[in-house]
Amino acid sequence: MRGLFTACVLILGSPHADTQESDARVTAKELRALLEESRARHDVPALAAGFIRGEEEPRVAVVGVRKRGAENPATPNDHWHLGSNSKPITALLVALLIDLGVLDWDTCLEQIFPDDAADWDAGLKKITPAHLLTHTSGLPANWPRGWFLIGGKGAPAEQRKVVVKNLGTLELEKQPGEAYQYSNLGYVLLGAILDARGKASWEEQIGKRVFRPLGIKNWGLGPVGNKQAVVPWPHHASGKPVDPDGVMDNPPVMNSAGRIHMSVADYNRFLAETLKLARGQKGLLKPATAKKLFTNPYPASPHSLSGWLGFRKEPGDKGLMLGHDGSNSLNYATAIVVPDQNLAICVFTNQGTPGGPGQNACREVVKRLAPKNR
């Protein structure tokens, strides 16, 4: 069985937003030409990109084929796997429940799961959503004995309950808040928290509380499709297509950590909401919650409570840069959000993995669309 994973890579060191005038000439046609150049240079089957500037209609382009060696072209309606770029979407759902008053950034796991926490050690009991969102919980990156074993059968929410019931078997690598350890397990636990406090599964809530209000309709979970569906096939880093009917994603227990897929246009709707909230404009959250979302109470982590990697180029509230990469080893996604420039960019390909041609192609497109400030 193939080892699959979600990935987050710090991409903020090189792509910075230029002035608005520098990209005002980037039309959908020019965006498509840029994608074609990068697709050919890195030899990936398909590339898709979205570009948002302010309140303008997003520019979207898709090039290439759904399967290497086949003729069916990829289209703007196709879905693209977000990988770990699903995490900031889960973080937004956490913030929405905080607005409802049923959860807080600092609610301890012991309070949320009192029956399961009776035999946990003190550190595990003290983990909060804020720790999980910023990857400072002290938990390992993944379930040590494998996700396919711990999840079990049943609905994803039931599988997450199994994870919670088995938490006491784990040893924390660090005490909560002390150190940064990127953790898919942390976001699986966030899914379990949302199941418990939201009175419905993460899967139900993400549709009802996030996607429906944002007008996101073309989305799904897990593998993008199968042999009967006309959609982009995933590809190994080598470029070899992967049988869509085989095991080609993480198990459903990891939905809240990295199994969302959607069209480029629909992902742009989420990025547009992220821009609004980060800029202090009216959005899905109360202003105070939105402001808190883009802060980080733990200096050890490069992540804010929003799930995005981020830093500020200037003291105070100026120069905020947000970014995230995602991969399940067979697809690749990257996105940046620059609130001060009212700019967001996303790029996808149906070929993994981190360090491979898929990542290189996505990164190249981002850098060319958001050159370094003068």
C-alpha positions in Angstrom: 0.0 0.0 0.0 1.4 3.4 -1.0 2.4 5.8 1.8 0.5 9.0 1.2 0.7 12.2 3.1 -0.2 15.9 3.1 2.5 18.5 3.0 3.1 22.1 4.0 6.1 23.9 2.7 7.3 27.4 3.6 7.0 29.3 0.3 7.1 32.8 1.6 10.8 33.5 1.3 10.8 34.3 -2.4 7.4 35.3 -3.9 6.4 38.8 -2.8 3.6 40.9 -4.3 4.5 43.6 -6.7 2.5 46.8 -7.2 -1.0 46.6 -8.5 0.1 48.1 -11.8 2.6 45.4 -12.5 -0.1 42.7 -12.8 -3.0 44.8 -14.2 -2.0 43.6 -17.7 -2.1 39.9 -16.8 -5.2 38.7 -18.7 -6.6 35.2 -18.7 -4.9 34.7 -22.1 -1.6 35.7 -20.8 -2.1 33.6 -17.7 -2.7 30.6 -19.9 0.5 31.3 -21.9 2.5 31.5 -18.7 1.0 28.1 -17.6 1.9 26.6 -20.9 5.5 27.7 -20.6 5.8 26.2 -17.1 4.0 23.0 -18.0 6.4 22.4 -20.9 9.5 23.3 -18.9 8.7 20.9 -16.0 6.8 18.3 -18.1 3.7 18.0 -16.0 0.4 16.8 -17.5 -1.7 19.8 -16.5 -1.5 23.1 -14.6 -4.3 25.3 -13.3 -4.1 28.7 -11.8 -6.3 31.4 -10.3 -5.4 35.1 -9.8 -7.4 37.5 -7.6 -6.8 41.2 -7.4 -9.2 43.1 -5.2 -12.8 43.0 -6.2 -12.1 42.2 -9.8 -13.4 39.0 -11.3 -10.7 36.3 -10.7 -8.6 35.3 -13.7 -8.5 31.5 -14.2 -6.6 29.4 -16.7 -6.1 25.7 -17.1 -3.7 24.0 -19.6 -2.6 20.4 -20.4 -4.3 17.0 -20.3 -6.2 15.0 -17.6 -4.0 12.0 -18.2 -0.5 11.8 -19.5 -0.5 10.1 -22.9 -4.2 10.8 -23.5 -5.9 13.6 -25.4 -8.7 14.8 -23.1 -7.8 18.4 -22.1 -8.1 19.6 -18.5 -10.8 22.2 -18.1 -11.8 25.0 -15.8 -14.6 22.8 -14.4 -12.2 20.1 -13.3 -11.5 19.5 -9.6 -8.0 19.8 -8.1 -6.7 18.2 -4.9 -5.9 20.8 -2.2 -3.9 18.4 0.0 -2.9 20.4 3.2 -4.3 23.6 1.7 -7.5 22.1 3.2 -6.2 23.1 6.7 -6.9 26.8 6.5 -10.5 25.9 5.5 -10.8 23.8 8.7 -9.3 26.7 10.6 -12.0 29.0 9.3 -14.7 26.5 10.5 -13.1 26.5 14.0 -13.3 30.3 14.0 -17.0 30.1 13.0 -17.8 27.9 15.9 -15.9 30.3 18.2 -18.2 33.1 16.9 -21.2 30.8 17.8 -19.9 30.6 21.4 -19.6 26.8 21.5 -15.8 26.7 21.4 -12.8 28.9 22.3 -9.2 29.2 21.1 -8.1 28.0 24.6 -10.6 25.2 25.3 -8.6 22.2 26.6 -9.0 18.7 25.1 -9.9 17.6 28.6 -13.0 19.8 28.6 -14.0 18.7 25.1 -13.5 15.0 25.7 -13.9 14.5 29.5 -14.7 10.8 29.3 -11.7 9.9 27.1 -9.3 12.2 28.9 -9.5 10.5 32.3 -6.3 8.6 31.9 -4.4 11.0 29.7 -1.2 12.7 30.9 -1.3 16.3 32.0 0.3 17.7 28.8 -2.2 15.9 26.5 -5.2 17.2 28.6 -3.9 20.8 28.1 -3.8 20.8 24.3 -6.1 23.5 22.9 -7.5 24.4 19.4 -4.9 27.2 19.3 -2.1 24.6 19.8 -3.5 22.4 17.1 -4.1 25.2 14.6 -0.5 26.4 15.0 1.1 23.0 15.1 2.5 23.5 18.6 0.5 20.8 20.4 3.6 18.5 20.8 1.8 15.7 18.9 3.6 13.7 16.2 3.1 14.5 12.5 0.9 11.5 11.9 -0.5 8.5 13.7 2.6 6.5 14.5 1.2 3.1 13.5 -0.4 4.4 10.3 -3.7 6.1 9.4 -5.1 3.2 7.6 -5.0 1.1 10.8 -6.2 3.7 13.4 -9.1 5.0 11.4 -11.0 1.8 11.1 -14.4 1.5 9.4 -17.5 3.6 9.5 -18.2 7.3 8.8 -15.2 9.7 9.1 -16.6 11.2 12.3 -16.7 7.7 13.8 -13.1 7.1 12.7 -12.1 10.4 14.4 -13.7 9.1 17.6 -11.4 6.1 17.4 -8.4 8.4 17.2 -9.6 10.4 20.3 -10.1 7.1 22.2 -6.6 6.0 21.4 -4.8 9.4 22.2 -3.7 8.1 25.6 -1.4 5.6 23.9 0.7 8.5 22.5 3.6 10.3 24.1 3.9 14.0 23.4 7.2 15.0 21.7 7.1 18.4 23.4 4.8 20.1 25.9 2.0 22.2 24.3 3.1 25.6 23.1 6.9 24.9 23.4 7.9 23.9 19.9 6.7 23.7 16.3 5.9 20.2 14.8 3.8 20.2 11.7 1.0 17.7 12.5 -1.7 16.2 10.3 -2.8 14.5 13.5 -3.5 17.9 15.0 -5.9 18.7 12.3 -7.6 15.3 12.5 -8.2 16.2 16.2 -9.6 19.6 15.1 -12.1 17.6 13.0 -13.0 15.6 16.1 -13.5 18.8 18.1 -15.7 20.3 15.4 -17.7 17.0 15.3 -18.3 17.2 19.1 -18.9 21.0 19.5 -20.7 21.6 16.2 -23.3 18.9 16.8 -22.7 17.6 13.3 -19.8 16.1 11.5 -16.9 18.2 10.1 -18.1 17.0 6.6 -21.6 18.4 7.2 -20.4 21.6 8.7 -17.8 22.4 6.1 -20.5 22.3 3.5 -23.2 24.2 5.5 -21.1 26.8 7.4 -18.3 27.5 4.9 -18.9 26.4 1.4 -22.6 27.2 1.0 -22.3 30.8 2.3 -19.3 31.4 0.0 -21.1 30.0 -3.0 -18.7 27.0 -3.3 -20.6 24.2 -5.2 -17.9 22.2 -7.0 -16.1 20.4 -4.3 -15.6 16.9 -2.9 -13.4 14.8 -0.6 -10.8 12.2 -1.2 -9.7 11.0 -4.7 -10.7 13.4 -7.4 -12.5 10.7 -9.5 -12.4 7.2 -10.9 -12.2 5.6 -14.3 -15.8 6.4 -15.1 -15.4 10.1 -14.2 -13.8 12.4 -16.8 -11.5 14.2 -14.4 -7.7 14.8 -14.1 -5.9 11.6 -13.1 -3.2 11.8 -10.4 0.4 11.1 -11.4 3.5 10.0 -9.6 6.5 12.4 -9.4 7.9 10.4 -12.2 5.0 11.3 -14.4 3.3 7.9 -14.4 -0.5 8.0 -14.3 -2.1 6.4 -11.2 -5.1 4.1 -11.6 -8.0 6.3 -10.2 -9.7 3.2 -8.8 -6.7 2.2 -6.7 -5.7 3.6 -3.3 -4.6 7.2 -4.2 -5.3 9.3 -1.2 -5.1 9.4 2.5 -8.0 7.7 4.4 -11.3 9.5 5.2 -10.3 10.0 8.8 -8.0 12.7 7.5 -10.6 14.8 5.7 -10.1 17.8 8.0 -6.3 17.7 7.4 -6.1 17.4 3.7 -8.6 15.6 1.5 -10.7 18.5 -0.1 -10.8 18.9 -3.9 -12.6 21.6 -5.9 -12.5 23.7 -9.0 -10.1 26.6 -9.3 -12.9 29.1 -9.4 -14.4 27.7 -6.2 -11.0 27.7 -4.4 -10.7 31.3 -5.5 -13.9 32.0 -3.5 -12.3 30.8 -0.4 -9.2 32.9 -1.1 -11.3 35.9 -1.7 -12.9 35.4 1.7 -9.5 35.0 3.3 -8.5 38.3 1.8 -11.6 40.1 3.1 -11.0 38.7 6.7 -7.3 39.5 6.7 -8.0 43.0 5.4 -10.6 43.7 8.1 -13.5 43.8 5.6 -16.9 42.3 6.3 -16.9 38.5 5.9 -18.2 35.4 7.6 -16.6 36.2 10.9 -17.1 38.9 13.6 -14.3 41.5 13.2 -12.6 40.6 16.5 -12.5 36.9 15.6 -11.2 37.7 12.1 -8.4 39.8 13.6 -7.5 37.1 16.1 -7.4 34.5 13.3 -4.3 36.0 11.7 -2.3 36.2 14.9 -0.1 33.6 16.5 0.2 33.3 20.3 3.2 30.9 20.0 6.5 32.4 18.7 7.9 28.9 18.0 5.4 28.4 15.1 5.4 30.1 11.6 1.6 29.5 11.4 -1.2 31.8 12.6 -4.4 30.5 14.0 -5.8 30.7 10.4 -3.7 27.6 9.5 -1.7 29.7 7.0 2.0 30.0 7.2 2.7 33.7 7.6 5.0 36.5 8.6 4.9 40.3 8.6 7.6 42.2 6.6 7.0 45.3 8.7 6.3 45.9 12.4 2.7 46.1 13.4 -0.1 45.2 11.1 1.7 45.9 7.8 3.3 43.5 5.3 1.4 40.3 6.2 2.2 37.4 3.9 0.3 34.1 3.9 1.1 30.9 2.1 0.6 27.2 2.1 1.5 24.2 -0.1 -0.3 20.8 -0.2 0.3 17.4 -1.6 -1.0 13.9 -1.2 2.1 12.8 -3.1 0.1 12.5 -6.4 -1.1 16.1 -6.8 0.3 19.4 -5.9 -1.2 22.8 -4.8 0.2 26.1 -3.7 -1.4 29.4 -2.7 -0.3 32.8 -1.4 -2.4 35.6 0.0 -1.1 39.1 0.3 -3.7 41.3 2.2 -1.9 44.6 1.8 -1.8 44.1 -2.0 -5.4 42.6 -2.0 -3.8 39.8 -3.9 -4.2 36.0 -3.9 -2.7 33.4 -6.3 -3.3 29.6 -6.4 -1.7 27.0 -8.7 -2.5 23.3 -9.1 -1.1 20.3 -10.9 -2.1 16.6 -11.1 1.4 15.4 -10.5 3.1 15.1 -7.1 5.2 15.2 -4.9 7.1 17.8 -2.8 10.5 18.4 -4.3 9.3 17.0 -7.7 8.4 18.7 -11.0 4.8 19.3 -9.8 6.0 21.5 -7.0 8.6 23.2 -9.2 6.0 24.1 -11.8 3.6 25.5 -9.2 6.2 27.5 -7.5 7.5 28.9 -10.8 4.1 30.2 -11.7 3.6 31.8 -8.3 7.0 33.6 -8.5 6.2 34.9 -12.0 2.8 36.2 -11.0 4.0 37.8 -7.8 7.6 39.1 -8.4 9.7 40.5 -5.6 8.9 44.0 -4.5 11.0 46.7 -6.0 
